[in-house]
Amino acid sequence: IYTEEIDKKLTEISINGQKTIYILSTQTLPQFPNTDNTQLNSALGVSRVTKTDSELVLLRTAAKVSSDAHITLMKDSKVGLYEYNYGGYFVYYSISCGLSHQAYEPIVGSGNRSAILHYNTKRAQTIEGDILLIDAGAEYRGYATDITRTYPVNGKFSPEQTLIYEMVEQVVAEVEAIIKPGVSWSDCQTLAQHSVCRKLLSAGFLQGSLDVLIQNRMYYYFFPHGLGHSVGLDVHDPGLKNPLAKNMVITVEPGIYFNRAFIQQGLNNPTVKNFFVADKIMSYLDKNFGGVRIEDTVVVTETGIENLATVPKTILEIEAIMAGGEILLS
């Protein structure tokens, strides 16, 4: 049908209720005899909840190239680079592999800026002792990916960085271990929140009864965002719901952040301020520690997950790559 014939044709097929014309709720079209603008939005959302085999091929490609770009940035990292260098290099590596579009603008935060969610300024120069958070993913034929890694700019984790990093790494592993069809996404979120609270208590950043800390949502001051989201045609695809189903593609992205603004909210709250071990927390804030987030994009399989993010995430692996391991870009 030629464009100029669409209105006439739609009118013909909708006359006398022969067929219903379904349109998006925000779409402006001429009035036809039989239209419905209430169902197409939700129908499209439902159709994007799970991915077909061909869609998974595209998602794997986006994730593989993005993973290799992350690995290459680890190898190229050095003190003195600017945050925009990392963001620009990520885009360069993606394009060099044929992926000319990013799923979103790379998020690169060093030092205390790594604790700022969706930090996009990318102007600071890295200094010795900085931790670096890179949240970036390329797009392949319209399909997105979303991967975050955090590591020290100089390639060697300090004791403080090791402590927080391993806490987050353990939360990722705990959540990914329970993901499978039929599992409630809400339960995954709750597991992550409670695990963060438990680890902060064990490490001496919080004090009191674990049950009381959870009841007062003390995890929020260090982990103030959701556990993840769907990924597909959009990096934040619609349709993440309970329960999980086979071929859903989702992110798992817990974090622990020492963000002065968030923590100060708690310290100013008489109901919860005594749960903080202020001296220990302030030592991290005063050192401009920042935050750690680890994010994988995973496919829900019949028995668990397929992790599309192939970027190493153990400290041993990361330090080995940053010490001169081979570039895995392909």
N, C-alpha and C positions, 0 to 999 in steps of 0.2 A: 504494500500500500504506500503510495506517495504521501508525503507529509500533508500536502494540501487536501488529500482525500480522507484524512483520519476522522475529522469531525463528522463528515457525511456518513462514513462507514459505521462509526460507533453509534450514531443515531439510528441507522437502519437495524443493527443487530439488537438494539435495546428496546425498540418499539414493541408494544404489546407484551412486554415482560419476557420476550424470547430468551434474552440473556442479560445477566447483570454486569454492569461495568464497574469494576473495583478500582478505586483510586486511593492514593495516599491521603491521609487526613489534612495534610498541609498543601496539597496540590490544588491549583486553580485550573479548572477546565470548564468549558461550556456545559450548561445543564443538559443532561441527557434524560430520556424518559425513565430509565431504570438504573440508578447508580447507587453505590454503597461506599462510603468513606470511613467505615468503622472497623473493617476487618483486615485490610491489606497490611497495615503496619504490623499488627501482631503476627499475621501469617508469615511475613518476611522474617520477622524476628525468630519465630519457631524454626523456620527452614535453615537458619544460620547457626542454630545451637550445636548441631553435630555436623561433621565434615564428611564429604564423600572421599573415596580413595584418591580420585584425581586432585581434589583440593589438598589432601595431605601431602601429595607429591610436591605441590607448589610451596606449601608451608615448610616442608623439610628443606627445600632449596634455600628459602629465605633465611631459615635458622642456621643452616650450614655455613653459608657465606658470612652471616653476621657473627657466628661463633669464631670463624677463622680470623675475621677482622679484630675481634676482641683479643684473641691470642696474640696477634701481631702487635697490637697496642701494648700489651704486657711486655713483650720483648723490647719494644722501642722506647718504653718509658724511661725517663731520666729527670732528675731534679733540675729545675730551671725552665722546663717546658711550660707553656701557658695552657690553660684549660681549653682554649679554642684550638690549640694544636691537636689535642686528642680528638676533639669533635671533628675537625677537618680531616685528620688522618683516617678516621673511621669511614667518613663519606668517600674519601679517595679509594680506600681498599674495597669498599662495596662496589663502586663504579668500575674499578679495575677488573672485577669479576662479572660485570655485566648487569649489576643491579643499580640502575640509575636513580632510583627513588628511595627515600627513607620513609619508614612507617611513621616516624615522628622526628622532631629535631633532637639530636643527641643531647642528653643531659650529662654534664660533666662538672663535678664539684670536688674541689680539693680542700684539705684542711677542714675547718668548721663549716665550710659551704657544702660539704657532703651531707650535712644534716638538714639541709633545706630541700624539702620535697619539690620536685619539678623545677629545680634551679636551672635557668637557661641563660644566665648572663655570660658565663664562660670567658671572663676577662682576667682572672687572677693568674699570677705566675706561681708555679709550685715551688715549695721550699723543702729543705731537708726535714724529714720527719712527718711530712704530710701523708695522709691517707687519701686515696683517690676513688671516687665512685663514678662509674661510667654506665649509664642506662641508655642503650642504643640498639636499634634494630633496623635492618633494611627491609625493603618490600620487593616481592617478586611477582610479576604479573597480577598486581593488585592485592596480593596476600602478604600480611604483615608478620613480623615477629617482634619479640620484646624480651631482651636479655639484659641483666645487670650484673656487673662484677665490681668488687671493691678490693683494692690492694694498695700497699705502700708504694709511693712514687719511686723510692730508692731500691725497691725489690726485696726488702728484708723487713718482716713483721717485727715490730717492737713487742715487748711483753703485754702492754696495754692493748695494742691492736690485735694481738693473738687472742687475748681473753675474749674480747667482744666478737671478733670474727668467728671463733669456734662456737660461741653461743648461738649466733645466727645460723651457722652451717648446720648445727644440730637440729634447730627448729625446722629448717628446710627438709632435712632427712626424715624427721618424725612425721611431717605432713605428707610428704611424697610416699611414705611407706603405707599410708592408709587409703590413698586415693585408688578407687576402682568403681565400676558401675554400682549404683545403689547407695553409695556413701553420701551423706548429707554434706553439702559445701559449708553449711553453717557449722557443722561439727568440726570441719577442717579449720575454719576461722577460730573457733573457740579453742581448739587444741593449740594453735599457734599463740594465741593471746595468753593462755594459761602457762604455756611452756616458757614464754618470754618472762612472765612474772616469776616463775619458779627459778629461772636462771639468774635473774637480777637479785633475787633474795639470796641464793646460794653464793653469789659473787660479792655480796656485801653492799650492794647499791640500795637495797630496800631492807626494811626490818619489820618484824611483826609476824603474825600468823598468815600463812599462805592463803587460807580461805578468806580472811579479812582483806588481804591485799587484792585478791581477785574480785571480791565483792565491791571494792572501791575503785575497780578498773585502773589499778596503778600501772598496768602495762601501757595504757594510753599515753602516758607522758614520755615514753620511750619508743612506742610503736603506734603512731597515731594515724594509721591508714589501714585499708583492707588488705586481706591476704593475697588477692589476685583478681583476675577478670578473664573473660573470654577473649580469644584472639582469632582473627580471620580476615575478612575483607577490610575490617577496621582493627586498629591495634586494641581498641576497647570495643570489641564486638558485642552485640546484644545477646542475651539469652542465657547467661550463667544462672543456673537455677538448681533447686533440689528436686530429686537427687541427681548425682552425677550420672552420665550415660556414656556408653562406648562412643569413641570418636569425637567427644568434646575436646577442644583444645583450649587450655587455660594456662594462666601463669601462677606460679607459686613464688611469692616475693616478700617474705617477712624481713624486718629490719630492726635494728636497735640504734637509736640516734640520741646524741647528746646535744639537743637543740635548746639553747638557753631560754628562748621564748616559751616553749612548751613546758619545760621543767619549772620555770619561774611561776607558771600558772599554779602548779601544784604546791610550790613552796609558799605561795601567797594564800593558799586555801587552808583555813584552820582545820578542816575536817581530815585532810590527808597529809599535811606537811610533816607530821611526825613519823610518817612511814618512810620518808627519804633519809638516807645516810648522807647528809648534806656535804660533809667534808670530803668524802670520797667522790661524790658526784662533781663537786666544784673543782676538784683536781683535774678531772677530765675536761670540764668546760674551760678552765684556765689554760690548759695545754692546747686549746682549739682542736680537740680530738675529732669532732665531726660525727659521722655515722657510718654504719655498715648495712648494706642491703645486698642480698643475693637473690637473683631472680632467674628462674628457669621457665621456659615455655614447654609444656608437656601435653601429650595426647593421652587421653584416658583409654586404656585397652581393656580387654576382657578380664584380665587378671591384675592390672595395676596401671603402670604408666610407660610410655615411651618418651624419654627426655630428648627433646629436639635441640636443646642447648648443649653443645658438645665442648663448651669452654671448661677447662679444669677448674675446680673450686676448692680443693684442699690446699692448705698452706704449703705443704711439701711440693705439690705440683706447680703452684704459682711461683714459688721462689725458684724452682728449677728452671722454668721458662724464662723468668726475668734475669736469671744468671747466665743466659745464653743458649737456651734450648732452641731447637730448630723452628723456623717459621713454618707454620702449618697451613698457610694461605694456599688455597687451591681453586 
